[in-house]
C-alpha cells in the first residue's frame, strides 16, 4: 500500500532498514551517502524529505538529527530542536553516542 500511495503522488521512496533500539548500521550509511546529494538538492529547493517508521523514536530521531548535523547544527542543538517536537527523539545513550561520533567524523 505504501508503494502505491507514493507512486500515486509522484513521490520517490527509499527504504533504509534500521534494527530496533539500535544505531544506523553500515547498510543504512551506505545508502545515506548515496542519497546525500539528493537530500541537499531537495533542501536547497525549499522542499522536504519525509521519514516514517512505526514509532521508531530513536531511529527516526537519529535520522532527523543526522539531517540537522549535515546542515551544520551541533549534535546537542539538533537534539534539542527535535525534542521540542517529539520528546522521545533518540531514545538511548547508544544512539546519542553514535550521533556524537557521526558529527565528529564530518
N, C-alpha and C positions, 0 to 999 in steps of 0.2 A: 504494500500500500504506500509505503514511503516513496519508493522509486516512481510510482505512478503519479503521486502528488507533486513531487519535484519536477518531473518531466512536464506535467500539465502547466506548470507555472514558468517554464523556460529557465529553470534554475539548474545549477550544477551541484552534484552531491559527491562527496568523497567520504569513504568510511575508513577511519583510523582507529583500530581497536586499542583499548587500554584495560588492563586487568583491574578488577575491583580493589579499592583501597591501595592501589599501587601508584607508582610513578610512571612517567611516559617512557616506554621501552624503545629499543633500537629500531624496531619496525615502524613505530609511530614517528620517531625522529627522522628516519629516512624519508618518509612521506612528507613530513613537515618541511624539511629542507627543499624537497621537490616543489612544494606548493608555496613557499615563502614569497617568491617573486609575484605570484598571482595575488596573494594577500596584499602585498604592497600596492599593486595596481588598483585593487578593489578599494582599499582605504584611501588612496590618493584621489580617487574619483568621487569620494564622498559617500560611497556605498558601504555596505556592511557584510559581515560574514556571520552566518547563524551556526551555532553549535548546540547540539542536543544530545541528551542521554537521559535515561530514566533515573532520576535523582542525580547520581554521579557528582555530588557536590565537590568532592576533592579532585576528581579527574577533570571535570569540565572547568572547575575553578583554576586548575593548573594550566589548562589550555588558554583560558581567557587571560590569566596572568602572563603567560608567555607572549601573547599578542601585545600586551602593555609594555612588557620588558623589551620586546623587539622595537617598540615605538620610542624607547628611551627612558621609561619610568624605572626607578629603583624598585627592587622586589617588595619592600615593605610598603611603599607608596601604592604599587599596583594592588597589593592585597587589601590595603585599607580602602581603596576605591571600590573594589569588588565586594568587600564585606558590607559596605553601606547598603548594597542592593540585595545581597544574599549572605547572611552572616556565617553560614557553614562552608563558605568557599575555602578550599584547601583544608581538608579535614584532619590531617595528621602531620606530625613532625617530619616524617619521612618525605612527604610531598613538599613541605616547606623547605627542607634542606636541599632537596633536588632542585627546586626553583632558584635557590640562592646559588648553587653551583652552576646552573644554567646561565644565570645572569653574569656571573664572573667569567664565564667562558667566551662571552661575546667580545 
